[in-house]
Amino acid sequence: MKNYTRIVKKGRNLRYEEMVDVAKQMFSEEVDLAEMTSFLVALSEKGETATEVAALASVMTSHAIQLDVPTASYLDNCGTGGDGSNSFNISTTAAFVLAGAGVKVAKHGNRKISSAAGSHDVLDALGIHSRFKPEDMSQMLNDEGIAFLFAPIIHPNMKRIGEARKMIGKPTIFNLVGPLTNPIPLKTQFTGINRPDFIMEYASVLRMLGRDRAIVVSGAGGMDEASLAGQNSFVLMDKGDFIPFTLNAEDVGLSYAPLSTIRGGSPEENAVMIHSLLQGERGPRFDTVVFNAGIGLFANGVADSIQEGIERATDSILSFNALRKLEAVIAFSEQIGQEAMAT
């Protein structure tokens, strides 16, 4: 690994095979933590490339727990996080809306890192625990058309890498690969990144990882979601073609709103917001969720346009289909919890 660190410090990008070799070393038990941290810092200072991100994501996915699910057009709408907006849990809420509109959602997620409430913190507050076994996640996806894949369970071989990341204390390439390492084969994906300069590269990574169709967004105000607060930058990757475009709320019939209107709080406070929204409470939070869910529906191919996607997402909420999905997952969680206690 020292050799690769020297190469990166000289400013040369690693080839795919070289990054695969480094990634395999990082997942081994033998690599020295100091060497790993030196490499990750050097790579961050050089600037990661699409090839390096794709290689690491591929190796990390190969080390993940594989889930037994039938072939289908699954969608993950997890973003990279770390945007510092302190928004409520937009993508988690949108996942229920997407499922309520008929999309099979396999959503990656974790506990809070830079926000007050990560996806699994708010799921706990909603009554959906994170103690599922991999087979439970598969069953949830099969039964309800939606599953939340808790990263520490799906990726059990990340302990030493986690130690290195804590030693570094700032973003590394692993902040980019989280949404790319879903163990379920994804044909479509909608993901966000708070780096507008990297969205084309990120779309290239998704093509390298075998997605048929995907949308990457970098939102107004530095969000990793589509935002009502200004112009959002996107790249649509469709069967290998890359189509960059921009959108603001007014372009799709929604109203401008500042980031302060979608600020979240504790997991319990965010859970209340999600319940109210899925019961039809209108406002900037509602509009932000249907904006993002609508883009997800378009990415998945269920809607022919983002505008149609927003209409379908709105109907998913106002018909209470999204709320029923939430209630079904809560009931599933309670059932699994009771069965675990009985054994």
Contacts in CASP RR format, 6 or more apart in sequence:
PFRMAT RR
TARGET T0000
AUTHOR 0000-0000-0000
METHOD contacts of the structure
MODEL  1
MKNYTRIVKKGRNLRYEEMVDVAKQMFSEEVDLAEMTSFLVALSEKGETA
TEVAALASVMTSHAIQLDVPTASYLDNCGTGGDGSNSFNISTTAAFVLAG
AGVKVAKHGNRKISSAAGSHDVLDALGIHSRFKPEDMSQMLNDEGIAFLF
APIIHPNMKRIGEARKMIGKPTIFNLVGPLTNPIPLKTQFTGINRPDFIM
EYASVLRMLGRDRAIVVSGAGGMDEASLAGQNSFVLMDKGDFIPFTLNAE
DVGLSYAPLSTIRGGSPEENAVMIHSLLQGERGPRFDTVVFNAGIGLFAN
GVADSIQEGIERATDSILSFNALRKLEAVIAFSEQIGQEAMAT
1 22 0 8 1.000
1 25 0 8 1.000
1 26 0 8 1.000
1 31 0 8 1.000
1 32 0 8 1.000
1 35 0 8 1.000
1 36 0 8 1.000
1 39 0 8 1.000
2 35 0 8 1.000
2 38 0 8 1.000
4 14 0 8 1.000
4 18 0 8 1.000
4 21 0 8 1.000
4 22 0 8 1.000
4 39 0 8 1.000
5 35 0 8 1.000
5 38 0 8 1.000
5 39 0 8 1.000
5 42 0 8 1.000
7 14 0 8 1.000
7 18 0 8 1.000
8 14 0 8 1.000
8 39 0 8 1.000
8 42 0 8 1.000
8 43 0 8 1.000
8 46 0 8 1.000
9 42 0 8 1.000
9 45 0 8 1.000
9 46 0 8 1.000
11 46 0 8 1.000
13 46 0 8 1.000
13 49 0 8 1.000
13 51 0 8 1.000
13 52 0 8 1.000
14 22 0 8 1.000
14 49 0 8 1.000
14 51 0 8 1.000
14 52 0 8 1.000
14 55 0 8 1.000
15 51 0 8 1.000
16 51 0 8 1.000
16 54 0 8 1.000
16 55 0 8 1.000
17 55 0 8 1.000
19 51 0 8 1.000
19 52 0 8 1.000
19 55 0 8 1.000
19 56 0 8 1.000
20 55 0 8 1.000
20 58 0 8 1.000
20 59 0 8 1.000
22 39 0 8 1.000
22 56 0 8 1.000
23 55 0 8 1.000
23 56 0 8 1.000
23 58 0 8 1.000
23 59 0 8 1.000
23 60 0 8 1.000
24 59 0 8 1.000
25 31 0 8 1.000
26 36 0 8 1.000
26 39 0 8 1.000
26 160 0 8 1.000
26 161 0 8 1.000
26 164 0 8 1.000
27 59 0 8 1.000
27 60 0 8 1.000
27 63 0 8 1.000
27 157 0 8 1.000
27 161 0 8 1.000
29 160 0 8 1.000
31 160 0 8 1.000
33 160 0 8 1.000
33 163 0 8 1.000
33 164 0 8 1.000
33 167 0 8 1.000
36 160 0 8 1.000
36 161 0 8 1.000
36 164 0 8 1.000
37 164 0 8 1.000
37 167 0 8 1.000
37 168 0 8 1.000
40 164 0 8 1.000
40 165 0 8 1.000
40 168 0 8 1.000
40 172 0 8 1.000
40 173 0 8 1.000
40 174 0 8 1.000
41 168 0 8 1.000
41 172 0 8 1.000
43 52 0 8 1.000
43 172 0 8 1.000
43 173 0 8 1.000
44 170 0 8 1.000
44 171 0 8 1.000
44 172 0 8 1.000
44 173 0 8 1.000
48 173 0 8 1.000
48 176 0 8 1.000
49 201 0 8 1.000
50 201 0 8 1.000
50 202 0 8 1.000
50 204 0 8 1.000
50 205 0 8 1.000
50 208 0 8 1.000
51 208 0 8 1.000
52 173 0 8 1.000
53 173 0 8 1.000
53 176 0 8 1.000
53 177 0 8 1.000
53 180 0 8 1.000
53 201 0 8 1.000
53 202 0 8 1.000
53 205 0 8 1.000
54 180 0 8 1.000
54 204 0 8 1.000
54 205 0 8 1.000
54 208 0 8 1.000
54 209 0 8 1.000
56 173 0 8 1.000
56 174 0 8 1.000
56 177 0 8 1.000
57 177 0 8 1.000
57 178 0 8 1.000
57 180 0 8 1.000
57 181 0 8 1.000
57 205 0 8 1.000
57 209 0 8 1.000
58 209 0 8 1.000
60 155 0 8 1.000
60 177 0 8 1.000
60 178 0 8 1.000
60 181 0 8 1.000
61 180 0 8 1.000
61 181 0 8 1.000
61 182 0 8 1.000
61 183 0 8 1.000
63 155 0 8 1.000
63 157 0 8 1.000
64 154 0 8 1.000
64 155 0 8 1.000
64 181 0 8 1.000
64 183 0 8 1.000
65 134 0 8 1.000
65 153 0 8 1.000
65 154 0 8 1.000
65 155 0 8 1.000
65 156 0 8 1.000
65 183 0 8 1.000
66 134 0 8 1.000
66 183 0 8 1.000
67 134 0 8 1.000
67 137 0 8 1.000
67 138 0 8 1.000
67 141 0 8 1.000
67 149 0 8 1.000
67 183 0 8 1.000
67 184 0 8 1.000
68 135 0 8 1.000
68 138 0 8 1.000
69 106 0 8 1.000
69 138 0 8 1.000
69 141 0 8 1.000
69 142 0 8 1.000
69 184 0 8 1.000
70 142 0 8 1.000
71 185 0 8 1.000
72 104 0 8 1.000
73 104 0 8 1.000
73 187 0 8 1.000
73 188 0 8 1.000
73 300 0 8 1.000
73 301 0 8 1.000
74 104 0 8 1.000
74 105 0 8 1.000
74 106 0 8 1.000
74 141 0 8 1.000
74 184 0 8 1.000
74 185 0 8 1.000
74 186 0 8 1.000
74 187 0 8 1.000
74 188 0 8 1.000
75 98 0 8 1.000
75 103 0 8 1.000
75 104 0 8 1.000
75 105 0 8 1.000
75 106 0 8 1.000
75 186 0 8 1.000
75 188 0 8 1.000
75 189 0 8 1.000
75 190 0 8 1.000
75 296 0 8 1.000
75 299 0 8 1.000
75 300 0 8 1.000
76 105 0 8 1.000
76 106 0 8 1.000
76 107 0 8 1.000
76 108 0 8 1.000
76 179 0 8 1.000
76 182 0 8 1.000
76 184 0 8 1.000
76 186 0 8 1.000
76 189 0 8 1.000
76 190 0 8 1.000
76 191 0 8 1.000
77 91 0 8 1.000
77 94 0 8 1.000
77 95 0 8 1.000
77 98 0 8 1.000
77 105 0 8 1.000
77 107 0 8 1.000
77 189 0 8 1.000
77 190 0 8 1.000
77 191 0 8 1.000
77 292 0 8 1.000
77 293 0 8 1.000
77 296 0 8 1.000
78 91 0 8 1.000
78 107 0 8 1.000
78 108 0 8 1.000
78 109 0 8 1.000
78 119 0 8 1.000
78 178 0 8 1.000
78 179 0 8 1.000
78 182 0 8 1.000
78 191 0 8 1.000
79 91 0 8 1.000
79 179 0 8 1.000
79 191 0 8 1.000
79 192 0 8 1.000
79 193 0 8 1.000
79 224 0 8 1.000
79 225 0 8 1.000
80 175 0 8 1.000
80 176 0 8 1.000
80 178 0 8 1.000
80 179 0 8 1.000
80 191 0 8 1.000
80 192 0 8 1.000
80 193 0 8 1.000
80 194 0 8 1.000
80 224 0 8 1.000
81 113 0 8 1.000
81 114 0 8 1.000
81 115 0 8 1.000
81 175 0 8 1.000
81 192 0 8 1.000
81 194 0 8 1.000
81 224 0 8 1.000
82 113 0 8 1.000
82 114 0 8 1.000
82 115 0 8 1.000
82 171 0 8 1.000
82 175 0 8 1.000
82 194 0 8 1.000
82 224 0 8 1.000
83 114 0 8 1.000
83 194 0 8 1.000
83 222 0 8 1.000
83 223 0 8 1.000
83 224 0 8 1.000
83 225 0 8 1.000
84 114 0 8 1.000
84 115 0 8 1.000
84 194 0 8 1.000
85 221 0 8 1.000
85 222 0 8 1.000
85 223 0 8 1.000
85 259 0 8 1.000
85 262 0 8 1.000
85 263 0 8 1.000
86 115 0 8 1.000
86 116 0 8 1.000
86 263 0 8 1.000
86 264 0 8 1.000
86 265 0 8 1.000
87 115 0 8 1.000
87 223 0 8 1.000
87 225 0 8 1.000
87 259 0 8 1.000
87 262 0 8 1.000
87 263 0 8 1.000
87 264 0 8 1.000
87 288 0 8 1.000
88 117 0 8 1.000
88 262 0 8 1.000
88 263 0 8 1.000
88 264 0 8 1.000
88 265 0 8 1.000
88 270 0 8 1.000
88 273 0 8 1.000
88 274 0 8 1.000
88 285 0 8 1.000
89 117 0 8 1.000
89 118 0 8 1.000
89 119 0 8 1.000
89 122 0 8 1.000
89 270 0 8 1.000
89 274 0 8 1.000
90 225 0 8 1.000
90 262 0 8 1.000
90 288 0 8 1.000
90 289 0 8 1.000
90 292 0 8 1.000
91 107 0 8 1.000
91 119 0 8 1.000
91 225 0 8 1.000
91 292 0 8 1.000
92 107 0 8 1.000
92 119 0 8 1.000
92 122 0 8 1.000
92 123 0 8 1.000
92 148 0 8 1.000
92 274 0 8 1.000
93 274 0 8 1.000
93 277 0 8 1.000
93 278 0 8 1.000
93 289 0 8 1.000
94 289 0 8 1.000
94 292 0 8 1.000
94 293 0 8 1.000
94 296 0 8 1.000
94 313 0 8 1.000
95 105 0 8 1.000
95 107 0 8 1.000
95 146 0 8 1.000
95 148 0 8 1.000
96 146 0 8 1.000
96 274 0 8 1.000
96 278 0 8 1.000
96 322 0 8 1.000
96 323 0 8 1.000
96 325 0 8 1.000
96 326 0 8 1.000
96 329 0 8 1.000
97 278 0 8 1.000
97 289 0 8 1.000
97 290 0 8 1.000
97 293 0 8 1.000
97 313 0 8 1.000
97 316 0 8 1.000
97 317 0 8 1.000
97 322 0 8 1.000
98 105 0 8 1.000
98 146 0 8 1.000
98 293 0 8 1.000
98 296 0 8 1.000
98 297 0 8 1.000
98 300 0 8 1.000
98 313 0 8 1.000
98 316 0 8 1.000
99 105 0 8 1.000
99 144 0 8 1.000
99 145 0 8 1.000
99 146 0 8 1.000
99 322 0 8 1.000
99 325 0 8 1.000
100 316 0 8 1.000
100 321 0 8 1.000
100 322 0 8 1.000
100 324 0 8 1.000
100 325 0 8 1.000
101 293 0 8 1.000
101 297 0 8 1.000
101 302 0 8 1.000
101 309 0 8 1.000
101 312 0 8 1.000
101 313 0 8 1.000
101 315 0 8 1.000
101 316 0 8 1.000
101 321 0 8 1.000
101 322 0 8 1.000
102 145 0 8 1.000
102 302 0 8 1.000
103 296 0 8 1.000
103 297 0 8 1.000
103 300 0 8 1.000
103 302 0 8 1.000
104 141 0 8 1.000
104 145 0 8 1.000
104 146 0 8 1.000
105 145 0 8 1.000
105 146 0 8 1.000
105 147 0 8 1.000
106 141 0 8 1.000
106 146 0 8 1.000
106 147 0 8 1.000
106 149 0 8 1.000
106 182 0 8 1.000
106 184 0 8 1.000
106 186 0 8 1.000
107 119 0 8 1.000
107 146 0 8 1.000
107 147 0 8 1.000
107 148 0 8 1.000
107 149 0 8 1.000
108 149 0 8 1.000
108 151 0 8 1.000
108 154 0 8 1.000
108 178 0 8 1.000
108 179 0 8 1.000
108 181 0 8 1.000
108 182 0 8 1.000
109 118 0 8 1.000
109 119 0 8 1.000
109 120 0 8 1.000
109 148 0 8 1.000
109 149 0 8 1.000
109 150 0 8 1.000
109 151 0 8 1.000
110 118 0 8 1.000
110 119 0 8 1.000
110 120 0 8 1.000
110 150 0 8 1.000
110 151 0 8 1.000
110 152 0 8 1.000
111 118 0 8 1.000
111 119 0 8 1.000
111 120 0 8 1.000
111 121 0 8 1.000
111 130 0 8 1.000
112 118 0 8 1.000
112 121 0 8 1.000
116 264 0 8 1.000
116 265 0 8 1.000
116 266 0 8 1.000
116 267 0 8 1.000
117 125 0 8 1.000
117 264 0 8 1.000
117 265 0 8 1.000
117 266 0 8 1.000
117 267 0 8 1.000
117 269 0 8 1.000
117 270 0 8 1.000
118 267 0 8 1.000
119 148 0 8 1.000
120 130 0 8 1.000
120 148 0 8 1.000
120 150 0 8 1.000
121 267 0 8 1.000
122 267 0 8 1.000
122 270 0 8 1.000
122 271 0 8 1.000
122 274 0 8 1.000
123 129 0 8 1.000
123 130 0 8 1.000
123 148 0 8 1.000
124 130 0 8 1.000
124 267 0 8 1.000
125 266 0 8 1.000
125 267 0 8 1.000
125 268 0 8 1.000
125 270 0 8 1.000
125 271 0 8 1.000
126 271 0 8 1.000
126 274 0 8 1.000
126 275 0 8 1.000
126 326 0 8 1.000
126 330 0 8 1.000
127 330 0 8 1.000
127 333 0 8 1.000
127 334 0 8 1.000
128 148 0 8 1.000
128 329 0 8 1.000
128 330 0 8 1.000
128 333 0 8 1.000
129 333 0 8 1.000
129 336 0 8 1.000
129 337 0 8 1.000
130 148 0 8 1.000
130 150 0 8 1.000
130 153 0 8 1.000
131 337 0 8 1.000
131 340 0 8 1.000
132 140 0 8 1.000
132 150 0 8 1.000
132 153 0 8 1.000
132 333 0 8 1.000
132 336 0 8 1.000
133 153 0 8 1.000
134 153 0 8 1.000
134 154 0 8 1.000
136 336 0 8 1.000
137 147 0 8 1.000
137 148 0 8 1.000
137 149 0 8 1.000
137 150 0 8 1.000
137 153 0 8 1.000
138 147 0 8 1.000
139 332 0 8 1.000
140 146 0 8 1.000
140 147 0 8 1.000
140 148 0 8 1.000
140 329 0 8 1.000
140 332 0 8 1.000
141 147 0 8 1.000
141 184 0 8 1.000
143 332 0 8 1.000
144 325 0 8 1.000
144 328 0 8 1.000
144 329 0 8 1.000
144 332 0 8 1.000
146 325 0 8 1.000
146 329 0 8 1.000
148 329 0 8 1.000
149 182 0 8 1.000
149 183 0 8 1.000
149 184 0 8 1.000
151 158 0 8 1.000
151 178 0 8 1.000
152 158 0 8 1.000
154 183 0 8 1.000
155 181 0 8 1.000
161 174 0 8 1.000
162 174 0 8 1.000
165 172 0 8 1.000
165 174 0 8 1.000
176 193 0 8 1.000
176 198 0 8 1.000
176 202 0 8 1.000
179 189 0 8 1.000
179 191 0 8 1.000
179 192 0 8 1.000
180 191 0 8 1.000
180 205 0 8 1.000
180 206 0 8 1.000
180 209 0 8 1.000
186 211 0 8 1.000
187 211 0 8 1.000
187 212 0 8 1.000
187 213 0 8 1.000
188 211 0 8 1.000
188 212 0 8 1.000
188 213 0 8 1.000
188 214 0 8 1.000
188 299 0 8 1.000
188 300 0 8 1.000
188 301 0 8 1.000
189 206 0 8 1.000
189 211 0 8 1.000
189 214 0 8 1.000
189 215 0 8 1.000
189 299 0 8 1.000
190 214 0 8 1.000
190 215 0 8 1.000
190 217 0 8 1.000
190 292 0 8 1.000
190 295 0 8 1.000
190 296 0 8 1.000
190 299 0 8 1.000
190 300 0 8 1.000
191 202 0 8 1.000
191 206 0 8 1.000
191 214 0 8 1.000
191 215 0 8 1.000
191 216 0 8 1.000
191 217 0 8 1.000
192 202 0 8 1.000
192 216 0 8 1.000
192 217 0 8 1.000
192 218 0 8 1.000
192 219 0 8 1.000
192 224 0 8 1.000
192 225 0 8 1.000
193 199 0 8 1.000
193 202 0 8 1.000
193 216 0 8 1.000
193 217 0 8 1.000
193 218 0 8 1.000
193 224 0 8 1.000
194 218 0 8 1.000
194 219 0 8 1.000
194 222 0 8 1.000
194 223 0 8 1.000
194 224 0 8 1.000
195 218 0 8 1.000
196 218 0 8 1.000
196 219 0 8 1.000
196 222 0 8 1.000
196 233 0 8 1.000
198 218 0 8 1.000
199 216 0 8 1.000
199 217 0 8 1.000
199 218 0 8 1.000
199 233 0 8 1.000
199 234 0 8 1.000
199 235 0 8 1.000
199 244 0 8 1.000
200 235 0 8 1.000
200 242 0 8 1.000
200 244 0 8 1.000
202 216 0 8 1.000
202 235 0 8 1.000
203 214 0 8 1.000
203 216 0 8 1.000
203 235 0 8 1.000
203 236 0 8 1.000
203 237 0 8 1.000
203 242 0 8 1.000
204 237 0 8 1.000
204 242 0 8 1.000
206 214 0 8 1.000
206 216 0 8 1.000
206 237 0 8 1.000
207 214 0 8 1.000
207 237 0 8 1.000
207 240 0 8 1.000
211 237 0 8 1.000
212 238 0 8 1.000
212 239 0 8 1.000
213 236 0 8 1.000
213 237 0 8 1.000
213 238 0 8 1.000
213 239 0 8 1.000
213 299 0 8 1.000
213 300 0 8 1.000
213 301 0 8 1.000
214 236 0 8 1.000
214 237 0 8 1.000
214 299 0 8 1.000
215 234 0 8 1.000
215 235 0 8 1.000
215 236 0 8 1.000
215 237 0 8 1.000
215 295 0 8 1.000
215 296 0 8 1.000
215 298 0 8 1.000
215 299 0 8 1.000
216 234 0 8 1.000
216 235 0 8 1.000
216 237 0 8 1.000
217 224 0 8 1.000
217 225 0 8 1.000
217 226 0 8 1.000
217 232 0 8 1.000
217 233 0 8 1.000
217 234 0 8 1.000
217 295 0 8 1.000
218 224 0 8 1.000
218 232 0 8 1.000
218 233 0 8 1.000
218 234 0 8 1.000
219 225 0 8 1.000
219 226 0 8 1.000
219 227 0 8 1.000
219 232 0 8 1.000
219 233 0 8 1.000
220 227 0 8 1.000
220 228 0 8 1.000
220 229 0 8 1.000
220 230 0 8 1.000
220 231 0 8 1.000
220 232 0 8 1.000
220 248 0 8 1.000
221 227 0 8 1.000
221 229 0 8 1.000
221 230 0 8 1.000
221 259 0 8 1.000
223 229 0 8 1.000
223 259 0 8 1.000
225 288 0 8 1.000
225 292 0 8 1.000
226 232 0 8 1.000
226 247 0 8 1.000
226 288 0 8 1.000
226 291 0 8 1.000
226 292 0 8 1.000
226 295 0 8 1.000
227 249 0 8 1.000
227 259 0 8 1.000
227 288 0 8 1.000
228 249 0 8 1.000
228 254 0 8 1.000
228 255 0 8 1.000
228 256 0 8 1.000
228 257 0 8 1.000
228 261 0 8 1.000
228 262 0 8 1.000
228 284 0 8 1.000
228 287 0 8 1.000
228 288 0 8 1.000
228 291 0 8 1.000
229 256 0 8 1.000
229 257 0 8 1.000
229 258 0 8 1.000
229 259 0 8 1.000
230 248 0 8 1.000
230 249 0 8 1.000
230 256 0 8 1.000
231 246 0 8 1.000
231 247 0 8 1.000
231 248 0 8 1.000
232 246 0 8 1.000
232 247 0 8 1.000
232 248 0 8 1.000
233 244 0 8 1.000
233 246 0 8 1.000
234 244 0 8 1.000
234 245 0 8 1.000
234 246 0 8 1.000
234 247 0 8 1.000
234 295 0 8 1.000
235 242 0 8 1.000
235 243 0 8 1.000
235 244 0 8 1.000
235 245 0 8 1.000
236 242 0 8 1.000
236 243 0 8 1.000
236 244 0 8 1.000
236 245 0 8 1.000
236 299 0 8 1.000
237 243 0 8 1.000
247 306 0 8 1.000
248 256 0 8 1.000
249 255 0 8 1.000
249 256 0 8 1.000
249 257 0 8 1.000
249 287 0 8 1.000
249 291 0 8 1.000
250 256 0 8 1.000
252 291 0 8 1.000
252 306 0 8 1.000
252 307 0 8 1.000
252 310 0 8 1.000
253 307 0 8 1.000
253 310 0 8 1.000
254 287 0 8 1.000
254 290 0 8 1.000
254 291 0 8 1.000
254 310 0 8 1.000
255 284 0 8 1.000
255 287 0 8 1.000
257 283 0 8 1.000
257 284 0 8 1.000
257 287 0 8 1.000
257 288 0 8 1.000
261 283 0 8 1.000
261 284 0 8 1.000
261 285 0 8 1.000
262 284 0 8 1.000
262 285 0 8 1.000
262 288 0 8 1.000
264 270 0 8 1.000
264 273 0 8 1.000
273 285 0 8 1.000
274 326 0 8 1.000
275 326 0 8 1.000
277 285 0 8 1.000
277 286 0 8 1.000
277 289 0 8 1.000
277 317 0 8 1.000
278 317 0 8 1.000
278 320 0 8 1.000
278 322 0 8 1.000
278 323 0 8 1.000
278 326 0 8 1.000
279 320 0 8 1.000
279 323 0 8 1.000
280 286 0 8 1.000
280 317 0 8 1.000
280 318 0 8 1.000
286 317 0 8 1.000
289 313 0 8 1.000
289 317 0 8 1.000
290 310 0 8 1.000
290 313 0 8 1.000
290 314 0 8 1.000
290 317 0 8 1.000
291 310 0 8 1.000
293 309 0 8 1.000
293 310 0 8 1.000
293 313 0 8 1.000
293 316 0 8 1.000
294 303 0 8 1.000
294 306 0 8 1.000
294 309 0 8 1.000
294 310 0 8 1.000
294 312 0 8 1.000
294 313 0 8 1.000
295 306 0 8 1.000
295 309 0 8 1.000
296 309 0 8 1.000
297 303 0 8 1.000
297 308 0 8 1.000
297 309 0 8 1.000
297 312 0 8 1.000
297 313 0 8 1.000
298 304 0 8 1.000
298 305 0 8 1.000
298 306 0 8 1.000
298 308 0 8 1.000
298 309 0 8 1.000
302 309 0 8 1.000
302 312 0 8 1.000
303 309 0 8 1.000
303 312 0 8 1.000
315 321 0 8 1.000
316 322 0 8 1.000
317 323 0 8 1.000
END
